Amino acid sequence: MDRLMRRALITGFLGGIAGVHVSLVGMVDTFQGRDTIADVVTLGSMLPILILLLVGWRAASPIRTTELKPSAGRSLLLGAIACAVTGFILATLAILVEVVNLRWILVNATPGLAEILQFEQGQVVGSLILIVGGAALGTVGASMHILPSAVARALALGFLLSVGTALMEPFLGPVLRNLELDAIEDIFFAGGGLTPIGFILVFAATAADVTHVVVDGRVVVREGDRDQVGRMLDEAIGRLFGEAR
């Protein structure tokens, strides 16, 4: 077994331990009542998904000390194997919680937790979803090393900021209502998170590869000229405050 495969297996095992931890401390069950994407993905389910994406990304990364870099196909394979291991550990936890009463020492090891991890599909189908679906998410995470860096960065940033915006719904929702922007709130937020169309809009806006910024009617190229952007924004904002006074 070469170093890349060994690291992928270890990464998958550590990801599984992380998934077990967030499950048994109650985070998965506690956040199940809030949506990340309304009626699609809850925040409780999003936690294992984030772990799987991170495991896939890490498993496919090059080993910098030896400059050992996997090929594109090998990267996807490493990500899939690592996340299949993580999914297997989570599937084992779900089955263990169902067949053995652990609540005398682990109060959050409830049948409800098992149902969440198995997506309410039962032991067999739920376990397959965790293992096969985990492997699929692993390839998504690993693909960040295959795509052009600008594309990978934009996709990762867009996804993270979209999830972050969903988490901010308890704060952003009241702000929009106070500003009498109920129509905008209805488009973007529902169920404690983003609506599907809201998630798409936020993702598209934050993942967009912005190359130009318009300040006070003038176009400024962002890349390679960030000091100028900051200075012109400062001047424009200063003028706005001056006009307001």
BALOBA-1460 file (C-alpha; in Angstrom, 3 decimals):
// residues 245
<rec num="1" residu="m" x="0.000" y="0.000" z="0.000"/>
<rec num="2" residu="d" x="1.512" y="3.314" z="-1.074"/>
<rec num="3" residu="r" x="1.589" y="6.485" z="1.014"/>
<rec num="4" residu="l" x="-1.324" y="8.146" z="-0.766"/>
<rec num="5" residu="m" x="-3.677" y="5.221" z="-0.209"/>
<rec num="6" residu="r" x="-2.573" y="4.830" z="3.394"/>
<rec num="7" residu="r" x="-3.178" y="8.514" z="4.044"/>
<rec num="8" residu="a" x="-6.615" y="8.302" z="2.391"/>
<rec num="9" residu="l" x="-7.628" y="5.436" z="4.699"/>
<rec num="10" residu="i" x="-6.355" y="7.288" z="7.769"/>
<rec num="11" residu="t" x="-8.106" y="10.474" z="6.667"/>
<rec num="12" residu="g" x="-11.343" y="8.565" z="6.164"/>
<rec num="13" residu="f" x="-11.011" y="7.007" z="9.624"/>
<rec num="14" residu="l" x="-10.385" y="10.398" z="11.240"/>
<rec num="15" residu="g" x="-13.346" y="11.838" z="9.339"/>
<rec num="16" residu="g" x="-15.494" y="9.037" z="10.701"/>
<rec num="17" residu="i" x="-14.345" y="9.831" z="14.235"/>
<rec num="18" residu="a" x="-15.228" y="13.491" z="13.646"/>
<rec num="19" residu="g" x="-18.669" y="12.455" z="12.405"/>
<rec num="20" residu="v" x="-19.191" y="10.235" z="15.443"/>
<rec num="21" residu="h" x="-18.152" y="13.120" z="17.701"/>
<rec num="22" residu="v" x="-20.567" y="15.712" z="16.260"/>
<rec num="23" residu="s" x="-23.311" y="13.070" z="16.401"/>
<rec num="24" residu="l" x="-22.776" y="11.954" z="19.992"/>
<rec num="25" residu="v" x="-22.340" y="15.447" z="21.434"/>
<rec num="26" residu="g" x="-25.819" y="16.222" z="20.100"/>
<rec num="27" residu="m" x="-25.016" y="18.642" z="17.287"/>
<rec num="28" residu="v" x="-26.648" y="16.583" z="14.538"/>
<rec num="29" residu="d" x="-29.865" y="16.016" z="16.483"/>
<rec num="30" residu="t" x="-30.011" y="19.582" z="17.837"/>
<rec num="31" residu="f" x="-29.619" y="21.227" z="14.427"/>
<rec num="32" residu="q" x="-32.033" y="18.865" z="12.701"/>
<rec num="33" residu="g" x="-34.851" y="21.305" z="13.353"/>
<rec num="34" residu="r" x="-33.259" y="23.983" z="11.153"/>
<rec num="35" residu="d" x="-33.008" y="23.890" z="7.388"/>
<rec num="36" residu="t" x="-29.898" y="24.759" z="5.444"/>
<rec num="37" residu="i" x="-31.940" y="24.572" z="2.232"/>
<rec num="38" residu="a" x="-35.640" y="24.665" z="3.045"/>
<rec num="39" residu="d" x="-37.319" y="21.256" z="2.649"/>
<rec num="40" residu="v" x="-34.146" y="19.836" z="1.068"/>
<rec num="41" residu="v" x="-31.249" y="19.613" z="3.544"/>
<rec num="42" residu="t" x="-31.342" y="20.280" z="7.278"/>
<rec num="43" residu="l" x="-28.455" y="21.754" z="9.209"/>
<rec num="44" residu="g" x="-28.113" y="18.490" z="11.104"/>
<rec num="45" residu="s" x="-27.614" y="16.567" z="7.862"/>
<rec num="46" residu="m" x="-25.290" y="19.248" z="6.517"/>
<rec num="47" residu="l" x="-22.698" y="18.584" z="9.248"/>
<rec num="48" residu="p" x="-21.792" y="15.061" z="7.985"/>
<rec num="49" residu="i" x="-21.890" y="16.366" z="4.404"/>
<rec num="50" residu="l" x="-19.334" y="19.063" z="5.240"/>
<rec num="51" residu="i" x="-17.119" y="16.486" z="6.948"/>
<rec num="52" residu="l" x="-17.297" y="14.201" z="3.903"/>
<rec num="53" residu="l" x="-16.421" y="17.009" z="1.494"/>
<rec num="54" residu="l" x="-13.452" y="18.001" z="3.649"/>
<rec num="55" residu="v" x="-12.268" y="14.390" z="3.935"/>
<rec num="56" residu="g" x="-12.435" y="13.928" z="0.153"/>
<rec num="57" residu="w" x="-10.511" y="17.148" z="-0.413"/>
<rec num="58" residu="r" x="-7.816" y="16.236" z="2.091"/>
<rec num="59" residu="a" x="-7.422" y="12.638" z="0.936"/>
<rec num="60" residu="a" x="-6.714" y="13.748" z="-2.645"/>
<rec num="61" residu="s" x="-4.286" y="16.539" z="-1.791"/>
<rec num="62" residu="p" x="-0.627" y="16.092" z="-2.777"/>
<rec num="63" residu="i" x="1.976" y="15.157" z="-0.191"/>
<rec num="64" residu="r" x="4.086" y="18.291" z="-0.209"/>
<rec num="65" residu="t" x="7.059" y="16.919" z="1.707"/>
<rec num="66" residu="t" x="7.777" y="14.377" z="-1.031"/>
<rec num="67" residu="e" x="6.111" y="16.302" z="-3.900"/>
<rec num="68" residu="l" x="3.950" y="13.209" z="-4.459"/>
<rec num="69" residu="k" x="0.905" y="14.327" z="-6.445"/>
<rec num="70" residu="p" x="-1.806" y="11.882" z="-7.533"/>
<rec num="71" residu="s" x="-3.178" y="11.905" z="-11.064"/>
<rec num="72" residu="a" x="-6.692" y="13.169" z="-11.729"/>
<rec num="73" residu="g" x="-8.222" y="9.703" z="-11.730"/>
<rec num="74" residu="r" x="-6.254" y="8.672" z="-8.661"/>
<rec num="75" residu="s" x="-7.381" y="11.813" z="-6.835"/>
<rec num="76" residu="l" x="-11.027" y="10.938" z="-7.388"/>
<rec num="77" residu="l" x="-10.399" y="7.351" z="-6.283"/>
<rec num="78" residu="l" x="-8.613" y="8.435" z="-3.108"/>
<rec num="79" residu="g" x="-11.417" y="10.842" z="-2.220"/>
<rec num="80" residu="a" x="-14.059" y="8.184" z="-2.843"/>
<rec num="81" residu="i" x="-12.269" y="5.537" z="-0.752"/>
<rec num="82" residu="a" x="-11.623" y="7.908" z="2.140"/>
<rec num="83" residu="c" x="-15.243" y="9.039" z="2.306"/>
<rec num="84" residu="a" x="-16.533" y="5.485" z="1.902"/>
<rec num="85" residu="v" x="-14.583" y="4.681" z="5.078"/>
<rec num="86" residu="t" x="-16.121" y="7.706" z="6.806"/>
<rec num="87" residu="g" x="-19.583" y="6.689" z="5.629"/>
<rec num="88" residu="f" x="-19.031" y="3.120" z="6.837"/>
<rec num="89" residu="i" x="-18.116" y="4.358" z="10.314"/>
<rec num="90" residu="l" x="-21.229" y="6.559" z="10.459"/>
<rec num="91" residu="a" x="-23.382" y="3.671" z="9.213"/>
<rec num="92" residu="t" x="-21.897" y="1.435" z="11.920"/>
<rec num="93" residu="l" x="-22.661" y="4.065" z="14.556"/>
<rec num="94" residu="a" x="-26.275" y="4.326" z="13.392"/>
<rec num="95" residu="i" x="-26.786" y="0.540" z="13.541"/>
<rec num="96" residu="l" x="-25.028" y="0.293" z="16.911"/>
<rec num="97" residu="v" x="-27.259" y="2.987" z="18.369"/>
<rec num="98" residu="e" x="-30.334" y="1.086" z="17.198"/>
<rec num="99" residu="v" x="-29.393" y="-2.360" z="18.495"/>
<rec num="100" residu="v" x="-27.581" y="-1.413" z="21.715"/>
<rec num="101" residu="n" x="-28.901" y="0.941" z="24.370"/>
<rec num="102" residu="l" x="-26.018" y="3.350" z="24.958"/>
<rec num="103" residu="r" x="-28.045" y="6.154" z="26.469"/>
<rec num="104" residu="w" x="-26.992" y="5.272" z="29.992"/>
<rec num="105" residu="i" x="-23.579" y="6.734" z="29.140"/>
<rec num="106" residu="l" x="-24.131" y="8.559" z="25.816"/>
<rec num="107" residu="v" x="-27.354" y="10.509" z="26.233"/>
<rec num="108" residu="n" x="-27.478" y="11.566" z="22.577"/>
<rec num="109" residu="a" x="-27.147" y="8.022" z="21.215"/>
<rec num="110" residu="t" x="-30.861" y="7.780" z="20.503"/>
<rec num="111" residu="p" x="-32.899" y="6.014" z="17.808"/>
<rec num="112" residu="g" x="-33.703" y="9.494" z="16.510"/>
<rec num="113" residu="l" x="-30.001" y="10.058" z="15.809"/>
<rec num="114" residu="a" x="-29.867" y="6.774" z="13.884"/>
<rec num="115" residu="e" x="-32.845" y="7.844" z="11.772"/>
<rec num="116" residu="i" x="-31.163" y="11.150" z="10.947"/>
<rec num="117" residu="l" x="-27.902" y="9.483" z="9.931"/>
<rec num="118" residu="q" x="-29.779" y="6.910" z="7.851"/>
<rec num="119" residu="f" x="-31.984" y="9.600" z="6.247"/>
<rec num="120" residu="e" x="-35.012" y="7.721" z="7.626"/>
<rec num="121" residu="q" x="-34.428" y="4.918" z="5.104"/>
<rec num="122" residu="g" x="-33.728" y="2.032" z="7.458"/>
<rec num="123" residu="q" x="-30.519" y="0.162" z="8.219"/>
<rec num="124" residu="v" x="-29.790" y="-1.360" z="4.801"/>
<rec num="125" residu="v" x="-30.736" y="1.503" z="2.493"/>
<rec num="126" residu="g" x="-29.512" y="4.129" z="4.970"/>
<rec num="127" residu="s" x="-26.127" y="2.428" z="5.262"/>
<rec num="128" residu="l" x="-25.805" y="2.219" z="1.489"/>
<rec num="129" residu="i" x="-26.623" y="5.922" z="1.213"/>
<rec num="130" residu="l" x="-23.918" y="6.751" z="3.755"/>
<rec num="131" residu="i" x="-21.253" y="4.599" z="2.098"/>
<rec num="132" residu="v" x="-22.057" y="5.120" z="-1.592"/>
<rec num="133" residu="g" x="-23.224" y="8.705" z="-1.137"/>
<rec num="134" residu="g" x="-20.155" y="9.354" z="0.988"/>
<rec num="135" residu="a" x="-17.921" y="8.068" z="-1.792"/>
<rec num="136" residu="a" x="-19.712" y="10.352" z="-4.269"/>
<rec num="137" residu="l" x="-19.212" y="13.371" z="-2.012"/>
<rec num="138" residu="g" x="-15.574" y="12.326" z="-1.669"/>
<rec num="139" residu="t" x="-15.101" y="12.632" z="-5.405"/>
<rec num="140" residu="v" x="-16.668" y="16.101" z="-5.257"/>
<rec num="141" residu="g" x="-14.209" y="17.151" z="-2.576"/>
<rec num="142" residu="a" x="-11.309" y="15.566" z="-4.462"/>
<rec num="143" residu="s" x="-12.300" y="17.326" z="-7.680"/>
<rec num="144" residu="m" x="-11.164" y="20.609" z="-6.125"/>
<rec num="145" residu="h" x="-7.600" y="19.442" z="-6.861"/>
<rec num="146" residu="i" x="-8.453" y="18.683" z="-10.505"/>
<rec num="147" residu="l" x="-10.398" y="21.751" z="-11.518"/>
<rec num="148" residu="p" x="-8.559" y="24.955" z="-12.414"/>
<rec num="149" residu="s" x="-7.647" y="26.730" z="-9.194"/>
<rec num="150" residu="a" x="-9.807" y="29.764" z="-9.968"/>
<rec num="151" residu="v" x="-12.859" y="27.562" z="-10.594"/>
<rec num="152" residu="a" x="-12.240" y="25.423" z="-7.508"/>
<rec num="153" residu="r" x="-11.781" y="28.511" z="-5.344"/>
<rec num="154" residu="a" x="-14.975" y="30.098" z="-6.687"/>
<rec num="155" residu="l" x="-17.047" y="26.938" z="-6.126"/>
<rec num="156" residu="a" x="-15.705" y="26.393" z="-2.607"/>
<rec num="157" residu="l" x="-16.188" y="30.034" z="-1.663"/>
<rec num="158" residu="g" x="-19.694" y="30.119" z="-3.105"/>
<rec num="159" residu="f" x="-20.729" y="26.973" z="-1.242"/>
<rec num="160" residu="l" x="-19.273" y="28.050" z="2.103"/>
<rec num="161" residu="l" x="-20.756" y="31.547" z="1.910"/>
<rec num="162" residu="s" x="-24.132" y="30.095" z="0.922"/>
<rec num="163" residu="v" x="-24.111" y="27.805" z="3.961"/>
<rec num="164" residu="g" x="-22.951" y="30.730" z="6.091"/>
<rec num="165" residu="t" x="-25.806" y="32.887" z="4.793"/>
<rec num="166" residu="a" x="-28.273" y="30.128" z="5.671"/>
<rec num="167" residu="l" x="-26.885" y="30.074" z="9.215"/>
<rec num="168" residu="m" x="-27.410" y="33.846" z="9.434"/>
<rec num="169" residu="e" x="-31.159" y="33.569" z="8.742"/>
<rec num="170" residu="p" x="-32.187" y="34.300" z="12.382"/>
<rec num="171" residu="f" x="-30.322" y="37.627" z="12.108"/>
<rec num="172" residu="l" x="-30.883" y="38.589" z="8.455"/>
<rec num="173" residu="g" x="-34.590" y="37.711" z="8.442"/>
<rec num="174" residu="p" x="-35.594" y="40.253" z="11.138"/>
<rec num="175" residu="v" x="-33.388" y="42.905" z="9.499"/>
<rec num="176" residu="l" x="-35.212" y="42.493" z="6.188"/>
<rec num="177" residu="r" x="-38.585" y="42.591" z="7.938"/>
<rec num="178" residu="n" x="-37.663" y="45.750" z="9.822"/>
<rec num="179" residu="l" x="-36.710" y="47.335" z="6.513"/>
<rec num="180" residu="e" x="-40.104" y="46.268" z="5.123"/>
<rec num="181" residu="l" x="-38.410" y="44.004" z="2.604"/>
<rec num="182" residu="d" x="-40.673" y="41.040" z="3.275"/>
<rec num="183" residu="a" x="-40.771" y="40.080" z="-0.426"/>
<rec num="184" residu="i" x="-36.987" y="39.697" z="-0.501"/>
<rec num="185" residu="e" x="-37.081" y="37.679" z="2.711"/>
<rec num="186" residu="d" x="-39.691" y="35.346" z="1.208"/>
<rec num="187" residu="i" x="-37.481" y="34.789" z="-1.845"/>
<rec num="188" residu="f" x="-34.330" y="34.014" z="0.121"/>
<rec num="189" residu="f" x="-35.278" y="32.589" z="3.517"/>
<rec num="190" residu="a" x="-37.571" y="29.891" z="4.903"/>
<rec num="191" residu="g" x="-37.460" y="27.253" z="7.637"/>
<rec num="192" residu="g" x="-34.483" y="28.812" z="9.401"/>
<rec num="193" residu="g" x="-32.311" y="28.688" z="6.272"/>
<rec num="194" residu="l" x="-32.269" y="29.572" z="2.586"/>
<rec num="195" residu="t" x="-34.949" y="28.630" z="0.095"/>
<rec num="196" residu="p" x="-33.715" y="26.527" z="-2.850"/>
<rec num="197" residu="i" x="-33.846" y="29.545" z="-5.175"/>
<rec num="198" residu="g" x="-32.225" y="31.675" z="-2.469"/>
<rec num="199" residu="f" x="-29.363" y="29.186" z="-2.128"/>
<rec num="200" residu="i" x="-28.844" y="29.188" z="-5.888"/>
<rec num="201" residu="l" x="-28.859" y="32.992" z="-6.049"/>
<rec num="202" residu="v" x="-26.428" y="33.393" z="-3.153"/>
<rec num="203" residu="f" x="-24.173" y="30.674" z="-4.557"/>
<rec num="204" residu="a" x="-24.191" y="32.231" z="-8.030"/>
<rec num="205" residu="a" x="-23.465" y="35.692" z="-6.654"/>
<rec num="206" residu="t" x="-20.633" y="34.631" z="-4.349"/>
<rec num="207" residu="a" x="-19.075" y="32.095" z="-6.719"/>
<rec num="208" residu="a" x="-19.023" y="34.511" z="-9.643"/>
<rec num="209" residu="d" x="-15.522" y="35.307" z="-10.852"/>
<rec num="210" residu="v" x="-15.676" y="39.090" z="-10.468"/>
<rec num="211" residu="t" x="-13.048" y="40.831" z="-12.555"/>
<rec num="212" residu="h" x="-14.427" y="44.369" z="-12.517"/>
<rec num="213" residu="v" x="-15.831" y="46.618" z="-9.832"/>
<rec num="214" residu="v" x="-17.731" y="49.772" z="-10.667"/>
<rec num="215" residu="v" x="-17.128" y="52.610" z="-8.224"/>
<rec num="216" residu="d" x="-18.805" y="55.965" z="-8.761"/>
<rec num="217" residu="g" x="-19.318" y="55.211" z="-12.439"/>
<rec num="218" residu="r" x="-15.724" y="54.111" z="-13.032"/>
<rec num="219" residu="v" x="-14.678" y="50.526" z="-13.754"/>
<rec num="220" residu="v" x="-11.829" y="49.213" z="-11.636"/>
<rec num="221" residu="v" x="-10.058" y="45.924" z="-12.331"/>
<rec num="222" residu="r" x="-9.910" y="44.052" z="-9.042"/>
<rec num="223" residu="e" x="-7.058" y="41.632" z="-9.739"/>
<rec num="224" residu="g" x="-3.666" y="43.250" z="-9.320"/>
<rec num="225" residu="d" x="-5.116" y="46.610" z="-8.302"/>
<rec num="226" residu="r" x="-6.766" y="46.016" z="-4.930"/>
<rec num="227" residu="d" x="-5.301" y="49.106" z="-3.282"/>
<rec num="228" residu="q" x="-6.967" y="51.267" z="-5.900"/>
<rec num="229" residu="v" x="-10.310" y="49.539" z="-5.337"/>
<rec num="230" residu="g" x="-10.101" y="50.141" z="-1.597"/>
<rec num="231" residu="r" x="-9.142" y="53.783" z="-2.035"/>
<rec num="232" residu="m" x="-11.942" y="54.487" z="-4.514"/>
<rec num="233" residu="l" x="-14.521" y="52.705" z="-2.362"/>
<rec num="234" residu="d" x="-13.397" y="54.782" z="0.614"/>
<rec num="235" residu="e" x="-13.733" y="57.988" z="-1.398"/>
<rec num="236" residu="a" x="-17.187" y="57.046" z="-2.743"/>
<rec num="237" residu="i" x="-18.498" y="56.070" z="0.705"/>
<rec num="238" residu="g" x="-17.087" y="59.293" z="2.138"/>
<rec num="239" residu="r" x="-18.965" y="61.315" z="-0.467"/>
<rec num="240" residu="l" x="-22.192" y="59.473" z="0.288"/>
<rec num="241" residu="f" x="-21.904" y="60.265" z="4.002"/>
<rec num="242" residu="g" x="-21.105" y="63.865" z="3.116"/>
<rec num="243" residu="e" x="-24.231" y="64.151" z="0.971"/>
<rec num="244" residu="a" x="-26.330" y="62.551" z="3.730"/>
<rec num="245" residu="r" x="-25.178" y="65.229" z="6.175"/>
